[in-house]
């Protein structure tokens, strides 16, 4: 007797459901790892300064920790260099005793000048002088809101009526006064060359910067936070407020575990200590996490590379680093994917799912035959820059030197935001994810921007701003480029580090819509993708191509490329080929161009040949993994060669080379 075969339709359905569940789980895992991962700060103990407890700390321009503590009229200031105490002074603050309230004191970053207030009296003196402090009577009908010692050595006092007065700390002589842009202010905070004032009556929070022209210029304005709040300056050029629930910065409140007592900025992150255990990072995406052990109400300070934490039992220095981790949203996706995988395994258990499913793996990337370091600057490049007729062309690789994302990482962050905020349907997001995985991120971004509604475009611009309008310290590469006599500059970047350069062109930013009055090219900074402050900013390469076809500045840009030597820094070779083709660079050239680039494509030599043949660009390349360290070394050699050619002593590489 023949037995009928058991129908396997249920098994087939079970396998199909298991396969679908596993596919969804893998898609969620891919999104979590690819689009919900980012750099997290990490810390490692470096040194412990036992017995040192500071109420105020900061790092100077040479990354040396400065700590200060005050008891009554006695102020102690110490500076540490590589774990050794290299400067220490004790000051007696005249007019102050243990009963004096509302004491304000300030020093300049070089520790050369000291100022303090006691009641309605201001005292100033050079820090290294044994002479008594100069005594200055302040207007008694005004309330002092903020005190600072500016970079020119003057003590600046801001008052509640919106006025500001300055005196020399060396002599006590007045150095002028002015009425700021507020008629009345309730709060003020100052540090170095920055001053912030808040007026509830006018609903204005203004941040001022003391410029090289000895004037106080407004560099940022926003609405006043809801009371109660307390103004703070987490970093130069950045104003925030301690508010209920955390710290309010750039119109957004970043929640903290409890009331805050001390904060410091590290690029876009806020490092915070307060009435809670540990030091936390309050990230700009709302994902807060502990960074280091600390007692409640500790004092902190941060530089690009180090974190200092001070408490009654001593001060600890920690080295800061980065590690890639999945965000909170990514962890939720990961948990969901693990659950789906487990369910899929149960469904497929009887159907030998492991044999029935096949997963494709990404092919290994072919090895890139690229140098591990950049060559020495060619003599022709040195002479071209020294002539004062060279143009700097900056790409995303230069921004990355200052902590901004590379182009591919930025596109991934945009798609991550699109996923979280549901800017596009999930099916289209999966399509974009596939495009990114195949190296076609620019096309994915262009499609997203082209299909964006007016509301989504506004959200896109806000996301772009959150990344590129944050405070960043000029990198070593930026400081070296600031020493070079470029006649103009061109950038594909959105950030504003080039606008802080000391060259004349930095103060004249233009876009492709700019129509020069004269035929000859102006000395200016050409922002190829526009300014994010303007809604007409270009958000993708497709929009750039359309703008390049009609831009009033394009003839002038082509003339610059035809008649002047251009140094491309931080541009990918494939990106250069694409952009220059759209710009329409003329074949006839008077000068050779140079591109300093990190390469990761096996076709880079072919791309370099194409750039040389079509545009006269000589490529100076090394591997993409080596370019972060190789670029500043190359620029330092170039700067030194320029100094020798000019017959001058090498200039010190300091942040003062860039205006702040």
Rosetta blueprint (number, residue, H / E / L):
1 X L
2 X L
3 X L
4 X L
5 X L
6 X L
7 X L
8 X L
9 X H
10 X H
11 X H
12 X H
13 X H
14 X H
15 X H
16 X H
17 X H
18 X H
19 X H
20 X H
21 X H
22 X H
23 X H
24 X H
25 X H
26 X H
27 X H
28 X H
29 X H
30 X H
31 X H
32 X H
33 X H
34 X H
35 X H
36 X L
37 X E
38 X E
39 X E
40 X E
41 X E
42 X E
43 X E
44 X E
45 X E
46 X E
47 X E
48 X E
49 X E
50 X E
51 X L
52 X L
53 X L
54 X L
55 X L
56 X E
57 X E
58 X E
59 X E
60 X L
61 X L
62 X L
63 X L
64 X L
65 X E
66 X E
67 X E
68 X E
69 X E
70 X E
71 X E
72 X L
73 X L
74 X E
75 X E
76 X E
77 X E
78 X E
79 X E
80 X E
81 X E
82 X L
83 X L
84 X E
85 X E
86 X E
87 X E
88 X E
89 X E
90 X E
91 X E
92 X E
93 X L
94 X L
95 X L
96 X L
97 X L
98 X L
99 X L
100 X L
101 X L
102 X L
103 X L
104 X E
105 X E
106 X E
107 X E
108 X L
109 X L
110 X L
111 X L
112 X L
113 X E
114 X E
115 X E
116 X E
117 X E
118 X E
119 X L
120 X L
121 X E
122 X E
123 X E
124 X E
125 X E
126 X E
127 X L
128 X L
129 X L
130 X L
131 X L
132 X L
133 X L
134 X E
135 X E
136 X E
137 X E
138 X L
139 X L
140 X L
141 X L
142 X L
143 X L
144 X E
145 X E
146 X E
147 X E
148 X E
149 X E
150 X L
151 X L
152 X L
153 X L
154 X E
155 X E
156 X E
157 X E
158 X E
159 X E
160 X L
161 X L
162 X L
163 X E
164 X E
165 X E
166 X E
167 X E
168 X E
169 X L
170 X L
171 X L
172 X L
173 X L
174 X E
175 X E
176 X E
177 X E
178 X E
179 X E
180 X L
181 X L
182 X L
183 X L
184 X L
185 X L
186 X L
187 X E
188 X E
189 X E
190 X E
191 X E
192 X L
193 X L
194 X E
195 X E
196 X E
197 X E
198 X E
199 X E
200 X L
201 X L
202 X L
203 X L
204 X E
205 X E
206 X E
207 X E
208 X E
209 X E
210 X E
211 X L
212 X L
213 X L
214 X L
215 X L
216 X E
217 X E
218 X E
219 X E
220 X E
221 X E
222 X E
223 X L
224 X L
225 X L
226 X L
227 X L
228 X L
229 X E
230 X E
231 X E
232 X E
233 X E
234 X E
235 X E
236 X L
237 X L
238 X E
239 X E
240 X E
241 X E
242 X E
243 X E
244 X L
245 X L
246 X E
247 X E
248 X E
249 X E
250 X L
251 X L
252 X E
253 X E
254 X E
255 X E
256 X L
257 X L
258 X L
259 X L
260 X E
261 X E
262 X E
263 X E
264 X E
265 X E
266 X E
267 X L
268 X L
269 X E
270 X E
271 X E
272 X E
273 X E
274 X E
275 X L
276 X L
277 X L
278 X L
279 X E
280 X E
281 X E
282 X E
283 X L
284 X L
285 X L
286 X L
287 X L
288 X E
289 X E
290 X E
291 X E
292 X E
293 X L
294 X L
295 X L
296 X L
297 X L
298 X L
299 X E
300 X E
301 X E
302 X E
303 X L
304 X L
305 X L
306 X E
307 X E
308 X E
309 X E
310 X E
311 X E
312 X L
313 X L
314 X E
315 X E
316 X E
317 X E
318 X E
319 X E
320 X E
321 X E
322 X E
323 X E
324 X E
325 X E
326 X E
327 X L
328 X H
329 X H
330 X H
331 X H
332 X H
333 X H
334 X H
335 X H
336 X H
337 X H
338 X H
339 X H
340 X H
341 X H
342 X H
343 X H
344 X H
345 X H
346 X H
347 X H
348 X H
349 X H
350 X H
351 X H
352 X L
353 X H
354 X H
355 X H
356 X H
357 X L
358 X L
359 X L
360 X L
361 X L
362 X L
363 X L
364 X L
365 X L
366 X L
367 X L
368 X L
369 X L
370 X L
371 X L
372 X L
373 X L
374 X L
375 X L
376 X L
377 X L
378 X L
379 X H
380 X H
381 X H
382 X H
383 X H
384 X H
385 X H
386 X H
387 X L
388 X L
389 X L
390 X E
391 X E
392 X E
393 X E
394 X E
395 X L
396 X H
397 X H
398 X H
399 X H
400 X H
401 X L
402 X L
403 X L
404 X L
405 X L
406 X L
407 X H
408 X H
409 X H
410 X H
411 X H
412 X H
413 X H
414 X H
415 X H
416 X H
417 X H
418 X H
419 X H
420 X H
421 X L
422 X L
423 X L
424 X L
425 X L
426 X H
427 X H
428 X H
429 X H
430 X H
431 X H
432 X H
433 X H
434 X H
435 X H
436 X H
437 X H
438 X L
439 X L
440 X L
441 X H
442 X H
443 X H
444 X H
445 X H
446 X H
447 X H
448 X H
449 X H
450 X H
451 X L
452 X L
453 X L
454 X H
455 X H
456 X H
457 X H
458 X H
459 X H
460 X H
461 X H
462 X H
463 X H
464 X H
465 X H
466 X H
467 X H
468 X H
469 X L
470 X L
471 X L
472 X L
473 X L
474 X L
475 X L
476 X H
477 X H
478 X H
479 X H
480 X H
481 X H
482 X L
483 X L
484 X L
485 X L
486 X L
487 X L
488 X E
489 X E
490 X E
491 X E
492 X L
493 X L
494 X L
495 X L
496 X L
497 X L
498 X H
499 X H
500 X H
501 X E
502 X L
503 X L
504 X H
505 X H
506 X H
507 X H
508 X L
509 X E
510 X E
511 X L
512 X L
513 X L
514 X L
515 X L
516 X L
517 X L
518 X L
519 X L
520 X L
521 X L
522 X L
523 X L
524 X L
525 X E
526 X E
527 X E
528 X L
529 X L
530 X L
531 X L
532 X L
533 X L
534 X L
535 X L
536 X L
537 X L
538 X L
539 X L
540 X L
541 X H
542 X H
543 X H
544 X H
545 X H
546 X H
547 X H
548 X H
549 X H
550 X H
551 X L
552 X L
553 X L
554 X H
555 X H
556 X H
557 X H
558 X H
559 X H
560 X H
561 X H
562 X H
563 X H
564 X L
565 X E
566 X E
567 X E
568 X E
569 X E
570 X L
571 X L
572 X L
573 X H
574 X H
575 X H
576 X H
577 X H
578 X H
579 X H
580 X H
581 X H
582 X H
583 X H
584 X L
585 X L
586 X L
587 X L
588 X L
589 X L
590 X L
591 X L
592 X L
593 X E
594 X E
595 X E
596 X E
597 X E
598 X E
599 X E
600 X L
601 X L
602 X L
603 X L
604 X H
605 X H
606 X H
607 X H
608 X H
609 X H
610 X H
611 X H
612 X H
613 X H
614 X H
615 X H
616 X L
617 X E
618 X E
619 X E
620 X E
621 X E
622 X E
623 X E
624 X L
625 X L
626 X L
627 X H
628 X H
629 X H
630 X H
631 X H
632 X H
633 X H
634 X H
635 X H
636 X H
637 X H
638 X H
639 X H
640 X H
641 X H
642 X H
643 X H
644 X H
645 X H
646 X H
647 X L
648 X L
649 X L
650 X L
651 X L
652 X L
653 X L
654 X L
655 X H
656 X H
657 X H
658 X E
659 X L
660 X L
